[in-house]
């Protein structure tokens, strides 16, 4: 049974076919968040710190850390800030250092800049997840040596030099290529977490069906764990959280084992908790019962994040396992 092990300083999270669905918190990402990017440019990490705490309280088992900020004002003063290779490496190190000082969950180091990945790997305690490698030749040659050197698992995104194909067979072939190339570097398939790429359902009516079929093939033929950007399925549509909340249990049933998503959304988290119970990945329904107490508080008027934090403070619903010594 395939198991991908991710670790912080003292906690272990296992992504696997027989494990609870792994929620990877997406919010520490300045892409599309102008306010956050402006704060980071001003060396203000207050929102990052709040996002780290709230995501863990709401059920994130792993935190994605993305350093893709654009420093517009500094760029005008110093042209080096127009280069992500200059901006991202020190920012990634600072983000990881600050997050690890607040929460003890495994991290997912997310960047397209090799220097940022390197800095993240050096700063991270434990065994982080690296996000990501694609089927592009240049990317394979840059990222896979880092994966091997630091002995970490990696997200493999199913696109290559030709771009993102709408044909699921092509995306499967790209995933297979990455797994095979990783093996050439001595990287086992259980350390590859494939993102089969979720297309927006509003643009492609078969997007959901493609995902189910791809995830099943990836599990049965390659034996790998899977992930996705869960909100991609509802891009551009109204009432997105309802679509996301329906998508996630269906993906879990098909065999998807993790997702990069917003854990502060109560609909999606309720759907995942229920799916874990129904898939027999929540022994005796303990996590569902703990979550139901949070929902009772939410229904009584308490904000989800506040109710989740109170539950965490009381000792209920703690994510991750202590690493065996």
N, C-alpha and C positions, 0 to 999 in steps of 0.2 A: 504494500500500500504506500503510495507516494506521500512523503511528508517533507515540506520545506520549512526548515527551522530558522527563525529570526530571533535575535536576542538583544536585550538592553543590558545594563550593568548587572541586574539581578533577576530579570524576568525573561521567560521564554514564551514565544507565540509560535504555534505550529499551524501551518496552512496544509490542509490535507482533505482527502475525500471523506474521511470518517471523523473530521473535526468540525466544531462550530464554524460558521461562516466568518471569515476574517474581515473586519471593518477597518479600512485604512483611511484615516481622516485626511481630507483634501484641502483644508482651509488655509494652511500656511503656504500660500502661493500668491505672489503679488500680480500675477498675470490677470489682467482685467479688473484689478482692484486698485484704482488710482490712489485712493486714500492710504492704503497699506504701502504702496510703492513710495508715496511721498513721506510717510513716516520712516521707512527704512532709509531713505535718502538723508533724513535729518537725524539718523542714529536713534530713532525712537522705536523701541521693540515692545511697547506696551500691548499693542494689538496681537502681535505674535504670541506673547506670553499668555494673554487671555485666551486666545484661540487654542493654545496647547492645553491649558487647564480644562476649558469647557469641553473640548472634543473628547478628552479622556474620561471626564465625568459622564458624558452622554453615551459612552460605549466604544469609542475608538480603541482598537487593540494595538494599532500601529499608527504613527503619524508620518504622513508624507511631508517632506521639507523641500520646497522649491525656491531656488534663489534667482529666478528669472526676472529681476527688477530692472526697470529703466529709470535712470537717474537724470531726469531732464535738465534740472538746474545745473548740476555738476557738469553735465555734458557741454553746456554752453561755456563753462569756464575752463574746462580741461577736456580736450578731444579724446583722451584715453577712456573716458566714461561712456563713449559711444560703442565700445568694444566689450561684449559680454565676457570675453576671456579675461578682461581686466576687472570687471565689476563682480562677477559671480564667485570666484574662488574665495576671496576673503569674506564675502557676505555669507556664503554657505558655512564656513567655519564658525562665524559668529552666531548664526542662527542655531546651529546644532549645540554649541556650547551653552547658550542661554536656555534652550528647550530642555536639555538634559539636566540643568540645574533645578528645573521645576517639576518635571514628570519623569517617571522611570518606566517608559514603554519603549519597545523597539522602534527604530526610525526607518523611513524609506527615503533615501537620498536621491533627489529628483532634479536632474539638470541635463541639458544637451551639451554642456561645456566640460570636457575631460578634466580640466584643472579644478573645477568645482566638485566633480565626483571624487577626485583624488583628495582634496581637502576635507570633504565630508567623510571619507573613509578613514582618514587620519584622526579626525576629531571624534568620531562616533565610538561610543563604548559598546562592547558586545559584538553582535553580528547583524549589521543592518541589511536591508534589502536595497539593491541598487536599481534605480529607475532612470535610464533604461538602455537597452540595446535594440537595434533594428536589424533588418536583413541587408542594409547597405554595407558594401564591402569596407568602406573607410571606417564606418562606425564599429563594425565587428573587430577590426584590427586595433581600434583604440580602446574599446571597452572590455572585451573578453580577457585581455591580459590583466586588467585591474581586478576583474572578478576572480581570476585564478590566484593572483598575488595575495589578495586579502581574504580569500576563501569565503565569499559571500554569495548569496543567491541574487538573481537578476531578473528584472521584468523584460520579457522579449516581446516587442511590438511587431505585429504582423504586416509591416510594410517594408519595401526595399527601395532600390534606386529608381524603380518605375513609379513610385508613389503608393497610394492606398488603392487597392483594387476593390471594385464592387463585387467581384466574383469570390465567393467563400472558398472555392477550391484553390484559388491563387493564394489567398491569405493563409490557408492551411499549409501550402507548399513553402511559403516563406517561414512559417513557424518551424516546420520540419528542418529547413535549411539551417536555422539558427541553432536548433538542438544538436544537429550533426556537427556544425562548426564548433560549438561549445565543447563537444566530446573530443574534438581534435586538440583542445587546450587542456583536456583532463577535467572538464567541468561536468559533473553528473546531471542527468536530466531532472533529478528531484530538486536541483537548485535553479531550475528554469521555471519561471511563472509567466505563462504566455498571455498576452493581451490580444485577443482575436480581432479587436477593433469593432466597437458597436457603432453602427450607422444610425442616424436620426430616423425614427419611424415616420416622421412627417414628410421626409423626402424619399423614403424607400419603404414601401408597405411590408416588404418581406424581411425587414431588418431584424425583428425579433426571432423569426423562424431561422434566419441565417445563424444567429448567435447560438440558439439551442443546438443546431446541427454541428456547428464548429466546435462547441465545447465538448459535445459527446465524442467527436472524432479525436480531439486533442487528448481527452482522457483515455479513450480506448486504444488508440493507435500509437500515441506518443507517451502516454502515461504521465503527463505533466499537469501541474496545477495551473489555474487560470485566474485572471483578474480583468478588470475593465474600468473605464471611467463611466460610472453608472448613469450619470445624468445626461450622457450623450444621447441616450435613447429618446429623450423627450425634448431635445433641443428645438427651440422655436415654437413650442406649443403652449397653450394655456393650461393651467392646473397641472403643472409638470410633476408635482410631488405625488399625485395620484397615479400617474403613469409609472413613475419610478418605483412606487410601492408595489405595483402589480408586477413590474419587470423583475425585481430582485428575487422574490420567491420562485418565479418561473426559471430564472437563471440558476438558482440553487438546485432546483429539481433536475435540471439538465446536467448538473455536475460542476458548475462554477464554484470556486472555493474562496474567492475574495473579491473585493471591489474598492476602488478609490472613490470616496463619496463623502457627503456632508453628514456627519453623525448628529448634527444639531437638529435635523429634520425628524420630527416625531413619527410621521407616517412611515417613512422608510425604516426607521429603527424598530418600530412595532412589527412591521412585516418580516424583518429579519429574525427577530426574537421568536415570532410564531413559526417561521420556517425551520429554525433550528430545532424547536420542540417537535414539530411534525416529522422531521427527518431523523429523529431519535439521536440528535446531537446535543441534547440538553437533558442529562439524566434526571429523571423524576420531575422534570419541569422546574427545577430550582431557579434557573435564570428567568424563566417566564414569570414565575410567581414574584420574584424580586422586581421585575420590570412592571408587573401589574400594579404594584404599590406606587411606583412612579406615575403610572397612568391615572391612578386614583387621585393623586395630588394634582396632576395636570387638569383633570376633569373638574376639580374643585377650584381651579383658577390659578394654580401656581405655574409659572413658565417652565417648560420642559427642562431647560438647562439648570434652572434653580432646583427643581425637584430631583434631577439626576445628581447634582452636586451634593444635596442633602443625603441621598441614598448612599453615595460614595463615602461621605464623611461618617456615616453610621456603620460602614463596613460591609454593606451589601453590594453585590454586583461588581466586585473587583475583577478587572480583566487580566489575563495572562497568568502564567504559573511561575512560581519561584524556580529559578534555575537549580538543577540538582548539583550539589557540591561533591 
